[in-house]
Amino acid sequence: MLLLNPKKYQDRNYPDERSTEIMIKTIAFFENKGLKKIKDDFHSCEFTYDFAEFVKKEKIFETLFLPKGYGDSDQYYSTYRMFEFSEICGFYGTAYWYMYHVSTLGLDPVFLGDNEEFKHKAVQKLRENPLCAFGLSEREHGADIYSSEMKLYPQEDNTYLARGTKYYIGNGNEAGTVSVFGKMADSDEYVFFVVDSKHEKYECVQNVIHAQNYVSEFVLHDYPVSEAEILSRGSKAWDDMLNTVNICKFNIGSGAIGIVTHSFYEALNHAAHRNLYGKNVIDFPHVKRLFFDSYCRLAAMKLFGLRATDYMRAAAPDDKRYLLFNPIMKMKVAIQGEDVHEMLWDIIAARGFEKDLYFEQAVIELRGFPKLEGTRHVNMALIAKLIPSYMFNAKEYPDIPRMNGPENDDFLFQQGPTRGYAKIQFHDFRPTYAGKNLPNIEVFTTQIRGYEEFLMVSGVALKDQMMNDFDFLLTVGELFTMVAYGQLIIESAKIEKIDDDLLDQIFDFMVRDFSRYALDLYSKSSSTEPQQEACLKMIKKPVVDNEKFTKVLNEHVYALIDAYEMNP
């Protein structure tokens, strides 16, 4: 079963009992809590202390967060497990997901850093208090991480005093390990150090949002820091900061998948049992199309996420393909989640506002996911740097299988310098598309050829065009992203044994989306005549097959009616 169904989770294939245990126990925690209590806590903005206590009791963050060599003797770090747990947390509520997500952000600079002694200390701190925080952003600078005003001031006894403010820091009210990014006051070099939210020199000023999750503003008032609390300095601190984001932004896509999956079940069950004008709601043609499209998009999100997980786990010094698939997971998958949710909302209409549904909560929470860890434009500017290498400079790599085993994801904590991003190479995407003889994949392939022509007629001037017009860059990047998105969907469909009819219908919306972006690019004021001609070659209509549509609707979509409903 492709979509998460907590009532049938025992069917998941894990390599060890502990992995299965933490997922099953986490699902049981939420199902025993029940929808009413989850919604009551959401509306009252009750901080998720109960989840924190559960995580501590069951030692869940220890299992998920610690790389091999720390914690228990059989400990290993697995992006696959992180994906699954993130999806489960998102399925039940963003506050739980957020507590998990920002704890990974807070702990990873420790295990990426140089302070071996503190790594072992952090294990013990995690057992005492599983919540961590990532002290990066500041109110006046936002995403401008070059301009940190948090400073460490050297003292005569070779210690330091930390002064400064951090803003928008999750778990900043309770975290035992708060990794803080700042600068040395005397040299202006970057530094990562650790503080505790319960220290007397740490002031938690406020929760800057009105929500169940705590997004703090905190101030360090001459907070004492010794060499024992310094994790890394200089360029290493900078690299550790970026690599932490590289590892953890992946959670955003999987969390969004979980949110939308829960709303999908609610919308489907509601519509299936509702009769209007003497007709079942699910029999209206427009409702069929909305459910069909929302399912195909959600299935594509999940397929991409599973395959991108494999590339995260297979990463190595000479294989950094994950640095493309990772921001796509964060941005593209999260935005697709918003699109799916809007379709579902069009179906259930006013019911989506009602306070007793998970859906009402998801409407509010899902909107923030694409905005976490950088804006859409920031992420797309990063992705666009890889267009030449991906499209025209392929490299041979060994095939990567499904990687859900007990291997430790060694490289993620040994990534090293973040230079040379634009030089990353990829395997040729063309054989993946050529390997599936399906009507809509063939149409999509012709669109890709049109995009290749667009890039060639643009030449070296394209870089300046994109840098001078960020809206132009965004659309060029969206088209490029779809090429990589489709590639991994096809690869994943083979591994997950997705039937060809569903895969072909997934590429029905892919063709439509590609055409929409191509038309947008054609219409840009800065597009040249040769570029416009290439754009017209990208505008295609998907192959319509009503028989496949009906088959997928009945066998994949409507087959899920009443498959899941949360315990009240």
Secondary structure in CASP SS format (residue, H / E / C, confidence):
PFRMAT SS
TARGET T0000
AUTHOR 0000-0000-0000
METHOD secondary structure of the structure
MODEL  1
M C 1.00
L C 1.00
L C 1.00
L C 1.00
N C 1.00
P H 1.00
K H 1.00
K H 1.00
Y H 1.00
Q H 1.00
D H 1.00
R C 1.00
N C 1.00
Y C 1.00
P C 1.00
D C 1.00
E H 1.00
R H 1.00
S H 1.00
T H 1.00
E H 1.00
I H 1.00
M H 1.00
I H 1.00
K H 1.00
T H 1.00
I H 1.00
A H 1.00
F H 1.00
F H 1.00
E H 1.00
N H 1.00
K H 1.00
G H 1.00
L H 1.00
K H 1.00
K H 1.00
I H 1.00
K H 1.00
D H 1.00
D H 1.00
F H 1.00
H H 1.00
S H 1.00
C C 1.00
E C 1.00
F C 1.00
T C 1.00
Y H 1.00
D H 1.00
F H 1.00
A H 1.00
E H 1.00
F H 1.00
V H 1.00
K H 1.00
K H 1.00
E H 1.00
K C 1.00
I H 1.00
F H 1.00
E H 1.00
T H 1.00
L H 1.00
F H 1.00
L C 1.00
P C 1.00
K C 1.00
G C 1.00
Y C 1.00
G C 1.00
D C 1.00
S C 1.00
D C 1.00
Q C 1.00
Y C 1.00
Y C 1.00
S C 1.00
T H 1.00
Y H 1.00
R H 1.00
M H 1.00
F H 1.00
E H 1.00
F H 1.00
S H 1.00
E H 1.00
I H 1.00
C H 1.00
G H 1.00
F H 1.00
Y H 1.00
G C 1.00
T H 1.00
A H 1.00
Y H 1.00
W H 1.00
Y H 1.00
M H 1.00
Y H 1.00
H H 1.00
V H 1.00
S H 1.00
T H 1.00
L H 1.00
G H 1.00
L H 1.00
D H 1.00
P H 1.00
V H 1.00
F H 1.00
L H 1.00
G C 1.00
D C 1.00
N C 1.00
E H 1.00
E H 1.00
F H 1.00
K H 1.00
H H 1.00
K H 1.00
A H 1.00
V H 1.00
Q H 1.00
K H 1.00
L H 1.00
R H 1.00
E H 1.00
N C 1.00
P C 1.00
L C 1.00
C E 1.00
A E 1.00
F E 1.00
G E 1.00
L C 1.00
S C 1.00
E E 1.00
R C 1.00
E C 1.00
H C 1.00
G E 1.00
A C 1.00
D C 1.00
I H 1.00
Y H 1.00
S H 1.00
S C 1.00
E C 1.00
M C 1.00
K E 1.00
L E 1.00
Y E 1.00
P E 1.00
Q C 1.00
E C 1.00
D C 1.00
N C 1.00
T C 1.00
Y E 1.00
L E 1.00
A E 1.00
R E 1.00
G E 1.00
T E 1.00
K E 1.00
Y E 1.00
Y E 1.00
I E 1.00
G E 1.00
N C 1.00
G C 1.00
N C 1.00
E C 1.00
A C 1.00
G C 1.00
T E 1.00
V E 1.00
S E 1.00
V E 1.00
F E 1.00
G E 1.00
K E 1.00
M E 1.00
A C 1.00
D C 1.00
S C 1.00
D C 1.00
E C 1.00
Y E 1.00
V E 1.00
F E 1.00
F E 1.00
V E 1.00
V E 1.00
D C 1.00
S C 1.00
K C 1.00
H C 1.00
E C 1.00
K C 1.00
Y E 1.00
E E 1.00
C E 1.00
V E 1.00
Q E 1.00
N E 1.00
V C 1.00
I C 1.00
H C 1.00
A C 1.00
Q C 1.00
N C 1.00
Y C 1.00
V E 1.00
S E 1.00
E E 1.00
F E 1.00
V E 1.00
L E 1.00
H E 1.00
D E 1.00
Y E 1.00
P E 1.00
V E 1.00
S C 1.00
E H 1.00
A H 1.00
E H 1.00
I E 1.00
L E 1.00
S E 1.00
R E 1.00
G H 1.00
S H 1.00
K H 1.00
A H 1.00
W H 1.00
D H 1.00
D H 1.00
M H 1.00
L H 1.00
N H 1.00
T H 1.00
V H 1.00
N H 1.00
I H 1.00
C H 1.00
K C 1.00
F H 1.00
N H 1.00
I H 1.00
G H 1.00
S H 1.00
G H 1.00
A H 1.00
I H 1.00
G H 1.00
I H 1.00
V H 1.00
T H 1.00
H H 1.00
S H 1.00
F H 1.00
Y H 1.00
E H 1.00
A H 1.00
L H 1.00
N H 1.00
H H 1.00
A H 1.00
A H 1.00
H C 1.00
R C 1.00
N E 1.00
L E 1.00
Y C 1.00
G C 1.00
K E 1.00
N E 1.00
V H 1.00
I H 1.00
D H 1.00
F C 1.00
P H 1.00
H H 1.00
V H 1.00
K H 1.00
R H 1.00
L H 1.00
F H 1.00
F H 1.00
D H 1.00
S H 1.00
Y H 1.00
C H 1.00
R H 1.00
L H 1.00
A H 1.00
A H 1.00
M H 1.00
K H 1.00
L H 1.00
F H 1.00
G H 1.00
L H 1.00
R H 1.00
A H 1.00
T H 1.00
D H 1.00
Y H 1.00
M H 1.00
R H 1.00
A C 1.00
A C 1.00
A E 1.00
P C 1.00
D C 1.00
D E 1.00
K C 1.00
R C 1.00
Y H 1.00
L H 1.00
L H 1.00
F H 1.00
N H 1.00
P H 1.00
I H 1.00
M H 1.00
K H 1.00
M H 1.00
K H 1.00
V H 1.00
A H 1.00
I H 1.00
Q H 1.00
G H 1.00
E H 1.00
D H 1.00
V H 1.00
H H 1.00
E H 1.00
M H 1.00
L H 1.00
W H 1.00
D H 1.00
I H 1.00
I H 1.00
A H 1.00
A H 1.00
R H 1.00
G H 1.00
F H 1.00
E C 1.00
K C 1.00
D C 1.00
L C 1.00
Y H 1.00
F H 1.00
E H 1.00
Q H 1.00
A H 1.00
V H 1.00
I H 1.00
E H 1.00
L H 1.00
R C 1.00
G C 1.00
F H 1.00
P H 1.00
K H 1.00
L C 1.00
E C 1.00
G C 1.00
T C 1.00
R H 1.00
H H 1.00
V H 1.00
N H 1.00
M H 1.00
A H 1.00
L H 1.00
I H 1.00
A H 1.00
K C 1.00
L C 1.00
I H 1.00
P H 1.00
S H 1.00
Y H 1.00
M H 1.00
F H 1.00
N C 1.00
A C 1.00
K C 1.00
E C 1.00
Y C 1.00
P C 1.00
D C 1.00
I C 1.00
P C 1.00
R C 1.00
M C 1.00
N C 1.00
G C 1.00
P C 1.00
E C 1.00
N C 1.00
D C 1.00
D H 1.00
F H 1.00
L H 1.00
F H 1.00
Q C 1.00
Q C 1.00
G C 1.00
P C 1.00
T C 1.00
R C 1.00
G C 1.00
Y H 1.00
A H 1.00
K H 1.00
I C 1.00
Q C 1.00
F C 1.00
H C 1.00
D C 1.00
F C 1.00
R H 1.00
P H 1.00
T H 1.00
Y H 1.00
A H 1.00
G C 1.00
K C 1.00
N C 1.00
L C 1.00
P H 1.00
N H 1.00
I H 1.00
E H 1.00
V H 1.00
F H 1.00
T H 1.00
T H 1.00
Q H 1.00
I H 1.00
R H 1.00
G H 1.00
Y H 1.00
E H 1.00
E H 1.00
F H 1.00
L H 1.00
M H 1.00
V H 1.00
S H 1.00
G C 1.00
V C 1.00
A H 1.00
L H 1.00
K H 1.00
D H 1.00
Q H 1.00
M H 1.00
M H 1.00
N H 1.00
D C 1.00
F H 1.00
D H 1.00
F H 1.00
L H 1.00
L H 1.00
T H 1.00
V H 1.00
G H 1.00
E H 1.00
L H 1.00
F H 1.00
T H 1.00
M H 1.00
V H 1.00
A H 1.00
Y H 1.00
G H 1.00
Q H 1.00
L H 1.00
I H 1.00
I H 1.00
E H 1.00
S H 1.00
A H 1.00
K H 1.00
I H 1.00
E H 1.00
K C 1.00
I C 1.00
D C 1.00
D H 1.00
D H 1.00
L H 1.00
L H 1.00
D H 1.00
Q H 1.00
I H 1.00
F H 1.00
D H 1.00
F H 1.00
M H 1.00
V H 1.00
R H 1.00
D H 1.00
F H 1.00
S H 1.00
R H 1.00
Y H 1.00
A H 1.00
L H 1.00
D H 1.00
L H 1.00
Y H 1.00
S H 1.00
K C 1.00
S C 1.00
S C 1.00
S C 1.00
T C 1.00
E H 1.00
P H 1.00
Q H 1.00
Q H 1.00
E H 1.00
A H 1.00
C H 1.00
L H 1.00
K C 1.00
M C 1.00
I C 1.00
K C 1.00
K C 1.00
P C 1.00
V C 1.00
V C 1.00
D C 1.00
N H 1.00
E H 1.00
K H 1.00
F H 1.00
T H 1.00
K H 1.00
V H 1.00
L H 1.00
N H 1.00
E H 1.00
H H 1.00
V H 1.00
Y H 1.00
A H 1.00
L H 1.00
I C 1.00
D C 1.00
A C 1.00
Y C 1.00
E C 1.00
M C 1.00
N C 1.00
P C 1.00
END
